[in-house]
Amino acid sequence: MNLFFRAKPKIPTSTLIDIDGVPTTIIVRVNARARSYRLSLPHSSGPVLTLPPHGKWAEAEAFLLRHRNWLAARLSRAPDASRFGNGGLVPLRGVDHRIIGTGKLRGRVEVSEIEGVPALFVPGEPAHQARRLTDWFKDEAQADLAVRTAYHAARLGVTVKSIKMRSQASRWGSCSSTGNINYNWRLILAPPFVLDYVAAHEVAHLVEMNHSAAFWATVARTLPEMDRGRAWLKAHGRQLMAHGA
């Protein structure tokens, strides 16, 4: 028996390296057609390290580290934040979170930290991560808005029949006279007081289907500090709309 035999290191599906102080996920793939190690940054995903069939993980790691500066320069120019790209920043309830692709095919988005930085760990193939994160944001928005909508409906004595998340390009919400409310899911990215303001605004339309003085008085009746959320949206709404575009 050879006591000095060591098993060949298993090639992972992803690895983490530090890029300018930011933990960055690198997707690892073995390509039957590849003849050498290759590092790339596809438009639809985060960084990808490709190994040839005969590749060794120790050599691949060394190759990755030698090209760290090249990758840092490319990532600094990549427009990944608004598209929910791997390594980008996106706000959640007003707090910036780093997007980390886990490389796992199954599972849900998880909120945690990485080296003290708030992070969103997103499973799935790189090409599908943005969609999975968007779907998760919609679920979170649905939950938060359901609570605040019910609160303001009770205060104003009205009935809301349905709440749905939409992806409007210029509207934060809409309300029909029959009690159906649509919200823009991007509200989950804003601070909670902003989401609360939009909920109060739409519910108030069930009392006043207009933007008259009586309408604004109704909003203020259920949300006295409404001006705070209204001002935030005027100042940051366009930037918020760019996320997930």
C-alpha positions in Angstrom: 0.0 0.0 0.0 1.4 3.4 -0.9 1.1 5.6 2.2 2.1 8.6 0.2 -0.8 8.4 -2.2 -2.9 11.5 -2.3 -6.3 11.8 -4.0 -6.5 14.2 -6.9 -8.2 17.5 -5.6 -11.8 17.6 -6.7 -12.6 20.4 -9.1 -15.3 22.6 -7.5 -18.2 24.2 -9.4 -17.2 27.7 -8.0 -14.6 29.3 -5.9 -14.1 32.7 -4.1 -11.2 35.1 -4.5 -10.6 38.6 -3.2 -10.9 41.3 -5.8 -9.9 44.7 -4.4 -11.3 43.7 -1.0 -14.5 42.3 -2.4 -15.1 38.5 -2.2 -15.9 37.5 -5.7 -17.5 34.2 -6.9 -15.8 32.5 -9.9 -17.8 29.9 -11.7 -15.6 26.9 -12.6 -16.3 24.8 -15.7 -14.6 21.9 -17.4 -14.9 22.2 -21.2 -14.1 19.2 -23.4 -13.0 21.5 -26.2 -10.7 23.6 -24.1 -7.0 23.1 -24.6 -5.8 25.5 -21.8 -7.0 27.4 -18.8 -9.1 30.4 -19.6 -10.7 33.2 -17.6 -13.6 35.1 -19.1 -16.3 37.5 -18.1 -19.5 36.7 -20.1 -22.1 39.5 -20.4 -24.8 37.3 -18.9 -22.9 36.1 -15.9 -20.0 36.6 -13.5 -16.4 35.5 -14.0 -15.9 32.0 -15.4 -12.7 29.9 -15.1 -12.6 27.2 -17.7 -10.4 24.1 -17.4 -9.5 21.6 -20.1 -10.4 18.0 -19.5 -6.9 17.1 -18.2 -6.8 20.2 -16.0 -5.6 20.1 -12.4 -7.2 22.2 -9.8 -3.9 23.4 -8.3 -2.8 24.7 -11.7 -6.2 26.3 -12.3 -6.0 28.2 -8.9 -2.5 29.4 -9.7 -3.7 30.6 -13.2 -6.7 32.4 -11.5 -4.4 34.2 -9.1 -2.0 35.3 -11.8 -4.9 36.9 -13.6 -6.5 38.6 -10.6 -5.4 42.1 -11.7 -6.9 41.6 -15.2 -10.1 40.4 -13.7 -10.3 43.4 -11.3 -9.9 45.8 -14.2 -12.6 44.1 -16.2 -15.0 44.0 -13.3 -14.6 47.7 -12.6 -16.0 48.4 -16.1 -18.7 45.8 -16.1 -22.3 47.3 -15.8 -23.5 44.6 -13.5 -25.2 46.3 -10.6 -28.5 47.3 -12.4 -28.7 43.9 -14.0 -28.2 41.9 -10.8 -24.9 40.5 -12.0 -22.7 38.4 -9.8 -20.5 40.6 -7.6 -22.7 43.6 -8.0 -24.4 45.7 -5.3 -28.2 45.9 -5.0 -30.2 47.5 -2.2 -32.6 45.4 -0.1 -34.9 47.5 2.1 -32.5 50.4 1.6 -29.3 48.6 2.5 -26.8 47.7 -0.1 -26.1 43.9 -0.5 -23.4 42.2 -2.5 -24.7 39.6 -4.9 -22.9 36.3 -4.6 -23.6 33.4 -7.0 -23.4 30.1 -5.1 -23.0 27.9 -8.1 -25.7 25.6 -6.6 -28.4 24.5 -8.9 -31.1 24.3 -6.2 -32.1 26.3 -3.2 -33.5 29.8 -2.4 -31.9 33.1 -2.2 -30.4 33.6 1.3 -29.6 36.8 3.1 -26.4 36.7 5.1 -23.0 38.4 5.4 -19.6 37.8 3.9 -16.7 39.3 5.9 -19.1 41.7 7.6 -20.7 42.9 4.3 -24.5 42.2 3.8 -24.9 39.7 1.0 -27.5 37.9 -1.1 -26.5 34.3 -1.9 -28.1 33.4 -5.2 -28.3 29.8 -6.5 -28.7 28.7 -10.1 -26.8 28.8 -13.3 -25.1 32.2 -13.9 -27.4 32.9 -16.8 -30.5 32.4 -14.6 -29.3 34.2 -11.4 -30.8 37.6 -12.3 -34.2 36.0 -12.9 -34.1 34.0 -9.7 -33.1 37.1 -7.7 -35.8 39.1 -9.3 -38.4 36.4 -8.5 -37.2 36.4 -4.9 -37.5 40.2 -4.7 -41.1 40.0 -6.0 -41.9 37.5 -3.2 -40.4 39.7 -0.6 -42.2 42.7 -1.9 -45.5 40.8 -2.0 -45.1 39.9 1.7 -44.1 43.4 2.9 -46.7 45.2 0.9 -49.5 42.8 1.9 -48.7 43.7 5.6 -48.6 47.5 5.0 -51.6 47.4 2.7 -53.7 45.6 5.3 -52.6 48.1 7.9 -53.7 51.2 5.9 -56.9 49.5 4.7 -57.9 48.9 8.3 -57.1 52.5 9.3 -59.1 53.9 6.4 -62.0 51.4 6.6 -61.7 50.1 3.0 -61.4 46.6 1.5 -58.5 45.5 -0.8 -59.4 42.5 -3.0 -56.1 41.7 -4.5 -52.4 42.7 -4.5 -50.1 41.9 -7.4 -46.5 42.7 -8.2 -45.7 44.4 -11.6 -42.6 45.6 -13.4 -43.9 49.0 -14.5 -41.2 51.2 -16.1 -42.5 54.4 -14.6 -45.2 53.7 -12.0 -44.9 52.6 -8.3 -48.4 51.5 -8.0 -52.0 51.6 -9.3 -55.4 51.0 -7.8 -58.7 50.2 -9.4 -62.1 51.2 -8.0 -62.8 47.5 -7.5 -60.1 47.2 -4.9 -57.3 45.6 -7.0 -53.9 47.1 -6.3 -50.7 46.7 -8.4 -47.3 47.5 -7.0 -43.9 47.8 -8.5 -41.8 45.0 -7.0 -38.7 47.4 -6.9 -40.2 49.0 -3.8 -38.6 46.2 -1.8 -35.2 47.8 -2.8 -36.1 51.1 -1.1 -36.1 51.9 2.6 -39.3 50.5 4.4 -40.8 54.0 4.9 -40.9 54.4 1.1 -42.7 51.2 0.6 -45.1 52.2 3.4 -45.8 55.5 1.7 -46.7 53.9 -1.6 -49.0 51.4 0.2 -50.7 54.3 2.0 -51.0 56.2 -1.3 -52.7 53.4 -3.2 -55.0 52.4 -0.4 -56.1 56.0 -0.1 -57.3 55.8 -3.7 -60.1 53.5 -2.5 -61.4 56.6 -0.6 -60.6 59.2 -3.2 -60.0 58.1 -6.8 -58.1 61.2 -7.7 -55.2 63.4 -6.5 -57.2 66.2 -5.0 -56.6 67.9 -1.7 -59.0 65.5 -0.1 -56.9 62.6 -1.4 -53.7 63.9 0.1 -55.5 64.5 3.4 -56.6 60.9 3.3 -53.0 59.7 2.8 -51.8 61.9 5.7 -54.6 60.5 7.9 -53.3 57.0 7.6 -49.6 58.0 7.3 -48.8 61.4 8.9 -45.2 61.2 7.9 -46.0 60.7 4.2 -43.8 63.5 3.0 -40.7 61.6 3.9 -41.4 58.7 1.5 -42.8 61.0 -1.2 -39.6 63.1 -1.1 -37.3 60.0 -1.2 -39.0 58.7 -4.3 -38.7 62.1 -6.1 -35.0 62.2 -5.3 -34.1 58.5 -5.9 -37.0 57.0 -7.9 -35.2 57.0 -11.3 -32.2 55.3 -9.9 -34.3 52.7 -8.2 -36.2 52.0 -11.5 -32.9 51.1 -13.2 -32.4 48.0 -11.1 -33.3 44.8 -12.8 -33.8 46.6 -16.1 
